[in-house]
Amino acid sequence: MNMQEYRKDNLFYPFASKEEWEVADYLLCSSLSMAAIDEFLKLRMLSFSNARELCSRAKMLPSEPSWKCQTIPSIHPTKLPIHLFWRDPVECLESLFSNPLFHDKLDFIPRDSAWDMQSQYPRGATILGTVLSSDKTNITTMTGARIAHPLLLSLANIHMYTRTKLSSKAFMLTALLPILVYLHPNQRMPLDGSGRTYIVDTPEAAMLACVRGKTSPFTMASYLQFGDHFRHPARMRVITLAQLASITVDPNDLEAYFEVCAEHWLNGVYAPFWEGFPHTDPSIFLTPEPLHHWHMEFYDHDLQWCLKVVGTQELDFRFSILQPITGYCHFAGGILKLKQVTGRVHRDIQHYIVGLISGVAPHHFVIAICALMDVQYLAQCPAPDDDLLSCARMGVKKPINNWFIPKLELLQNITSSTRKVGALIQWFADATEHIHVSKIKDPARRTNNNDYNPQICRHLFREEKLPVDVPEEDEGEEDDIDYNEREPSDPRTALLEEMNHTRITTNYFSKAKQFATLGRRELAYPPRTFIGGTTAIHLNYDPSRGGVKVEDVSIDYNILDLHIALSDFLQRDARARGVVHEVASRRRPLIDRPPILPFDRIQVWHLVRLQQTSFHDSSIVLPAQTIHASPSGPGWPKGQRDFVLVNIDRAAQWPKSGLTG
């Protein structure tokens, strides 16, 4: 009987149970030595008795594609031999396709420009979308200056929201590109372009497009044309290949070859990797990347303009006195002394910037900054607007007197790239930058700090052993379920997500609908979750204050007409249940309806959780936001009250109606 047969009865084979697998997983991933593991296993609580037997069982688990090492020859002497560690990308794609975590999160319908490619393939063949990302990352800090250049691979068929979620582990490390150190005094050597990537920063995009610095990798614009108010023609593959073909100088003649390349604004790559792929074009697969081209552009330029116009001390002070809001970063010490600024910090600053500069910056300047913020938000939708550029002029370190800012020129490519490859937010480098920690830096810490690459590959090969192989379902058991709307209640999905430590957003909409179907006798306590229009409202089981008199609440919270408001609400609700009532509106004297309440004590919650769905895709449930409303107390002499806009007009629908309603 093979291992597949054993796993039909025991998903955790070759381990006896889930509990035993969890212990084995902990021991294998811990920093314990073999001797320490042997000492622990002397307790005889498991079916294996020593570390050697544990490792032998781990080898029986299903494995990911194996690593290979290839030595690359070079006619130019290097400091160290050139070793490329890689694994078959086709096997990696097959592994992602067969991953049971994605069994209900795959899309097989070509979209956007993929239809044009699909029409060029023979009948029976289809496109397999591939997402690649490459960027250098530091292995050591402070000393050593060790650098790795990982190449990550993912499957474009995986739903965008699943692929960009870190806990989904939808990216695989496919190669560790060698970092060459030549002995020749000229470190710029002609390259054969052996990398493939889509998600890249600006310098690497220029390298893959075969252009030199201060040249757009997406268009034919050069440095002095970055300030033009129109988009230049796209840099098509035929243009670049024609320029390379026109160069007759031997690439091994370094000085002469680079001199000719400079005339065409080329960087010296004489054999691009995409040359052998007939349907591959850098103008398509190289897209504006949100982290480097939008959020870093904001921090490097937009924020610097604001500091110059408003004043560094004034803007820093305005950040420091903002009221803390749950779920949003609070800059108690301002922003001038920030260190290790990440993309998350960039986005947190963008949340506040327009409101903080309003009233002190010139009106037209505020409009320009607001327009740039709108562009970065609208660029996440499938069809962003074309009109983008309107801004001031300020560099990162000193004022500049020109428009020659590469990242501003890249904003002109948002619309064209979106129409070709879909929403640009799915090519977010934020996820891949975080993956460098788990795929490179954490494994590097477990090495002997010498010859990192082979030890990183060996560690990942052991770590990526699949814990479970789920048997296929019997035919005829499929049902017509909309997987976008389905909760992760499927036993197979729930088990896999639990074992993979996948974070699941609590769906209060689903809970409220479930409570609505139950009768009063079936409910153990009054429901704390409701749905109001497009918002789910959730209260904790225990209130912040319970059994408080209505008069006391009216005084403590300065709601002088609370008694009348509650009476008015109850009488309106009795006549028309399910209708939104204007509790906060002005109330007329209740002459014919005396303010009589059937109770004299109430429960008070100081915080409430509000949840909405994504504006771009209503099937995506967003994480809940916590809203505070508490009276004065220690540390908050005037209380803490978060500001919320509530739509009480059923005829108005946000955001189409704006602030109307």
N, C-alpha and C positions, 0 to 999 in steps of 0.2 A: 504494500500500500504506500503510495507516494505522499508527500507532505500536503498536497492539495486535498487529498481525501481526509487526512487527519483534521485539517482546518474546517471541514464541513461540520464536524462535531465539536471542535474546540477552536474558536477564533484566535486563541492566544498560543497555539502550538508553535514551538516546542515547549512552552511553559504550561504548567498544569492549570492555571486560573488567571483571572485578571489581576488578583492581588499579587500573585507570584511575579507576573510580568511587570507590575509597578515597582516591586522591589528590585527586580533585575534592571529595569530602566534606570532607577536611581543609582544603583551601584556602577553601572556602565558609564553613566554620564557624570559621575562624581570625580573628584580629584584623588580618591583613595588609591593607595598603591595595591598591588596584587597581594602583598602580605597582609595588609589591613583587611582586604576583602576575605581572604582565607580565614582570618581570625573571626570575622563576623559570621561566616558561614559555619563555623564550628557549633553554632547554636542548634543546628539540625532542624530548622523550621521549614526548609524548602526541599524541593526534590533534587537539587544539585548541592554539592558539598564543598566545592572549592572554586577559586577564580578561573582556573583552567577549564573546568567543565562549563562554567557560566559563559566564557568566551566561545567555546565550541558550540553552545546552543545559540548564541547570538549570530554565529555564522550561518545557521540554518534558516534565519529569518529572510524574507524576500529582500533583495538588495536593489539599489539604484544602479544605473549604468556605471561600469568600472572606469577607472582613470587610466590614462595612457601618458607616456612621456616620449617626446620626440626631440631629438637634437637637431637644431637648425644650423647648417653650415653658413659661414660668412667669409667673403674674401677679405674683409677688413678685420684686423685683430681686435678682439674685445677683452675686457678685463676678466670676465668669467665666461665659461661655455654657455651657449644659448639653449636653454631647455624650455620647451613648451609643454605644459601639463594641460591635458584636454580630455574630454570624453565625447563620444559620438553625439552630435546634436540631434540626429534622427532618433536615437535611443532615448535621449532626454525628452523629446516631444512625445514619444510613445509612453514614457513613464508618466508624464503629466496627463496625457489622455486617459490612461488607465487608472489614475489616482482616484480611489472611491470617494474622496472628499469632494470631487468636482462632478460626480455622476449626474447631478441635477442642476449644474451651473455652467453648461456648455451651450454655445450658440453655433449652429451650422449653416446659417444663412449669410452669404457674402453681402457686404455693405459698401457703400461709397465707391471708391475707385476700384475695389476688388471685383466688381462686376465687369469692368473693362478687361481686367486680366483674365477672368474666368472665361470670357468669350473667345480667348485666344488659345485655350487648352482643348485637347481632343475630348470627345464625348466619353464620359466615365471618369475623367480626372477632375479633381477639385483643388482649391487653394487651401493650404494649411497656414493660417496666420501665425507669424513668428515675431515675438517681441524680444529685442536684445538691448542690453544696457552695458556700458563700459565706462569706467572712470578710475583714476588712480586713487588709492587710499593709503594712509600712513599705518604701518603696523606697529612701530615703536613711537614713543613720545619722549621728547626731551633729548634722548640719546639714540645713537645708532642710525637714524635717518633711513630706516628700512621701509620700502614702499612695495605695495602689491598692485597689480593691475587686473582685477577680476572682470570676467565677461559673464554676465547673467543672461539667462534665457527663460522666456515664458511663452505661453500659448495665448494668442489673441482670441481664440474661441471661448476662453473663460470669460464669464461676465465681468464687466469693468469693475463693479463694486467689490467683487470677490478677488479679482487679481490685484487690486491696489490695496487690499487689506493685509497688513503685515502678518497677522496670525494665520492667514490662509496658506502661507508658504507656497505661493504660486510661481516663484522664481527659483531657478536652479543655477548653481554655479557650474558653468560649462567649460571654462578655460581660465587658466592663470597666464596671462600674456607676459612674455619675458620683457624686462626693462633693461635695455642695452646700455652698456657703458663702454664706449670705444676708446682705444688707446690713441687714435689719431687726434691731433690737436683740434681739428674741426669736428665738433660733436654732431653737426648736422649731416647725417648720412642719407642717401637716397633710400626710400622705403618701398617695400612691395605691398603695403596695405593689407596686412593679414588679419585685420579685425573687422567685425560686423557689428553694427549697433544702430539703434533707433533713439534710445533715450540717452542723450549726451549733453554736456555743457557746451558753451560757445567755443573754447579752444579745440575740443575734441571733434566738434561738428566741422570746424574748418579743416582739421586734419583729414577726416574721412571724405570731405568734399574735394580734397586735394588742393585747397587754396591756402595762401599764406595769411599771416596775421593782418588785421585791419582790412579784411575783405569779407563780404557777406558770404556765408556758406549756402544761402538759399537763393540769392539773386546775383545779378551781374554788378551790383553796386560795390564800389570801392570806398575807401575811407572818406574821401572828400565829397562823396555823394550820399553819405548817411543822413544828411539833413534835408534831402529832397522830400517834397510833400507828396510824391507819388511812388508807387511800387515799381521797381525796375524789373525787367524780364527775368524769368526764373533761370537759374543755372542748370540747364538740362544736361544729361549724361553725354549727349552727342557733342555738346560744346566742349566739355572738359576733355573727352577722348580725342576730339579733333585737335585741341591745343597740344595734348601730349604726343599725338602722332606727328605733329609738325616739328617736334624737337628731334633733330638728327644727331645731337651730341651724345656720346657714350655716357650713361649714368655713372660709370665708375670714375670718370674724370670729374671729380667733385666740384672744383671751382668753376669750370666751364659749364657744367650742367646746371648748377644753381643760378648762375648768371643768366642763362637763357630762360629758366623757369621764372625768374623775377620779372621778365618782360611780360609774361602772361599772368602774373600774380598767382603762380602755382607754388606749392610748398616743397616739391621734390619727390613726391610719391609718383613713381613711374609705372606701377602696375596696381591700380586700385582693385580691391577684392570684388567689387560689384561689376567689374568689366565682363566677367564670364556669366553673369546672370542677365538674360535678355530683357526681363521685365522689371529690373531693379533700377531705380533712378534716385540719386541723392535729393533731388528737389521734391520727392514724395516722401521717402522714408526718413529724411531729416526734418523734423517738425519743431516749431517753437516749444520749449519745455517750460512748464509753469514755474518750477523752483528757481532755475537760474535766469530765465528770461523775463519773468514777471515779478516774482517776490524779491529776488536779489536786485533787480532793476529798481524796484521801489526803494529798497534800503540804501542802495548805492547812489541813487540820484534824487528820486522824489522826496525822500525824507531829508536829504541834505539841502534841497531847495527850501523846504519848510523851516528848517533850523536857521537858514540864512535870512529868510523873510521875517519870521516871527521873533527870532532871537533864541539862541541856544538855552540860556537860563530860563527864559519865559516858557518855552515849550516843554522843557524838562520839568519845570514846576507844575505845569498843567497835567502832565502825565502822573506825577506823584500824588496829586490830591484826588484822583478819580476814586469813586466809591467801588470797593471790591464787588464783583459779580461772580457768582458760582459758575464755573465753566469757562471763564475768561481770565487771562493773565492780568495780574495787578502789578503795576510797576511802581512799587512804593518808593524806591530809590531813584526814580526817573529812568531815562534810557541812555544817558551819556556815558555811564560807566559799565554798560553791559559788556560781558565777555562771552565767548563761545556762542555767538548769535547764530541761531539755526533758522530754518525755514518756518518753523512753528512760531518763533518770536517775530519774524517778518510779518506773518499773517495777524498776530495779535496786535501789533502796532497799527496795521492797516484798519483794524476794527474801529480805532478811535481817532485817526488822524484828521478826518474831515471836520468832525465836531470840534476838535481842539484848536484848529487854526481859524475857525469861523469867528468873525467879530474882531479879529486883530490883523489878519492878512488882507491884502487888497481883494476886492470882490472877484475880479477876473482871475486872480491867482487861485482862489478857492474853487472857482468853476473848473479851472484846468486840472487841479489835483483830483477833484471829484470825478471828472471825466476819465482820468486814468484809472481810478478805482473802479469805475463802472466798466471799463474795458476789461480789466482783469476778472471781474465777476461774470460779465456777459460772454467772455471767451470760453467759459465752461459749458455753454449751451451749444446745441448742434448747429445753430446758424447765427453767429455773432455779426454785429454791424461792421461796415468797412471804415467808417469815420472814426479814427482813433487818436491821431496825434494833435495834442494841444498842451503844451507844457512850458515851464520856464527853463532856465539853463544854469546848471550847477553841477560840478563834478564831485567825486568822492572826497578828494583831499584838498582841492583848490578850485576857485571859480574858473570856468572855461567860457570862451567867447565864441563858441561855434556850436553847430548841431551835430557834430561828428561823434555820436554816441551809438555804438553797435547795437545795444539792446533796444534802443528806441527804433532803429531801423527794422529790427526783427518783429516789432509789433505789427508792421504792415503785412506780415505773412500769416497772421492768425486766420483770416477768413479763407484764404486759398488753401491752407493746410487742413483746416477743418472740413472743407468740402471734399478733400481727397481721402483723409484717414479718419474722419469722425471727430468726436469731442476730444480736444487736446488734453483735458484733465486726466484722461486715462494714461497718458505718457508722462506722468508725474514722477520726477526723479526722487521725490521725498521717500517713497517706499524703497527704492533700490539703494539709496544712501544708507537707510537703516539696516538693510540686509547685509551691508559690508561688516556690520558689527558681529552678526551671528555667523556669517560665512567666512570671515577673514580674521577679524581682530580677536574674537573669543577663542577660535582654534589656535591662533598664534600664541596666545598666552599659555597654552598647554604644551608648547614645544620646548626644546632646549635652547631656543634663541640662536639657532644656527641652521642655515639651509631651510628656510620656512616653507617653501612651496610644497615639497613632497610630504612634509608632516601635516600640513593643512589638508591636503588631499586624502591622506590616510585617516585623519580624524573625521572628516566629513563622510567618508565611505562607511565608517562604523556608525556614525551618528544617524545617517539617513536610512538605516535599516527600517523597513516598514514594520510597525508593530502588529499589523493585522492585515490579512488578505480576505476580503469579503467575498463569499461565493455569489455567483450570478443568480438573478431571480429567475424563477420559472416563467416560461412564456405564457402569455394570456393574463398576467396579473397586473398589467399596467392599467391605470385609470386616467381619466381626463382631468388631471390636476394642473392648475396654473402654478408652476414652480416659483414664479416671482412673488406670488401672494401667499405661498405656503409657509407655515411656521416650521422650524426644525424639529417637528415632533416625530418624524419618521425614525424608527428605532435605529436603523443603520446610520443615518446621518447624525443623530444625536450621539451615538456611541463614538463615531469617528471624530466629531467635533470635540467631544469631551477628552478623548485621548490626544488630540492634536492641540489642546488648550486654546481652541478658537473662542474668541470673545463674541458673544451673541447679544445684540441690542434688545433690551426688553421691549416688547410690543404691547403698549398699553391699549392700543386700539383693539387688539385681539382679546385682551382681558375684559375690556368693557363690553364687547359684543357677547362674550361668554357669560358674563353676569346678567346681561339683559335677557338671555334665554332661560334663566333659572327662576323658579318661583320663590316667593318669600320664605316658604318653609324649607327650601333647599339651601338657602344662604345661612351660613353659620353666624354672620355678622353683616350689618349694612354695608353695601359696596362702597369702596373708596375710589373707584375708577369710573370716569364718565367720559362721554364724547360730546363736545360742543362744536358743531360745524366741522371744520377740518383740524380740530385740535383735541387731543386726548388729555384729560386732567386726572392726575393721580395724587391722592393724599396718603400719608403714612398711616399704618394701622393705629398707632397711638398718637393722639393729638399733643400739641405743645402745651396746651392748658385745657384741662377737662373740668366740667361741672362748674363753670364760672357764670355768675349772674350777668344778665344782659346789661344791667345798669353799670356794673363794674367794667365790662368790656367797653361800653360807650365812653366811659371816662378815661380809661387807660389808653385807648387808641384814638381818642379825640374824634369819635364818630357820634356827634350829639343826637342825630336823628336815627340811630341804629334801630331803636324799637319800632319806629314808624316804618323804616325801610323793610324790616323783616315782615311786618304785618302786611305791607303793600305787596311784597313779593309773594307771600303765601296765598293771598286772595286772588292775585292774577294767575298764579300757577294752578289754582284750583279750577279756574274757568277754562284755561287753555294750556293743558300740559304739553310739554315738548316744544313750546315756543320760547324763544330767547326774550327775556324781559329786561328792561332798562333799569337795573337796580340803582345805578349811580346817578340817574337823571333827577331833575328837580321834581319834588313831589308836592301835589296840592294838598291843602288841609283835608283830612279824611273826616268830613262831617257825618256822612251817612255810613261810614265804615270805621268805627272806633278801633284804635290800635290795640286789639286784643290778641295775645299770643297763647297758644296751647302749652307753652312751656315758659319757664323763667330762668333756666340755665342752659348754656350752650357750650360746645366744644370749639376750641380755637387752634388753628394750625398756623404756625409762623412761616412755613414754607410749603410750596406746592410745586409739583413737577408737571411741566407742560411738554407735550410731544406733538410734533407735526411730521408730515411727509415731505419728501424732497420736492422742491419747486419744479425741477426738470423731469423727475420721474416719480409719479405719485405712488408707485408700488414700493418705493424705497422708504422705509421708516427711519427717521433720523433719531439720534440719541436724545433723550429727554433733557430739558433745561430746567434748572432749579430756580424758582423765584422766591425771594425773601420779602417778608413784611412783618417786622417785629417792632415792638415799642421801645422807648428809651431804656437804656440799661448801661452797665459798666462797659466802657469803650465806645458806646454809641449814645451819646447824650440826647441826640435828636431822633434816635431810632434808625432802623435800616429798612428802606423801602425801595425795591427795584421797580423800574419804570416799564410798563407794559402797554402796548396799543391793542385794544380789543375792538373787533368789528361787531357791532350790535344791530346792523342793518342787513336784513336777509337779502335785500336787493343788491347790495354791494359785495363784490368778490375781490379780495386782495390776491395778487398785487395789481390786477388790471384796473381796479377802481382807485388806486392810490390811497390817500388818507381819507377818502370819502366814506362815510358810514361809521 
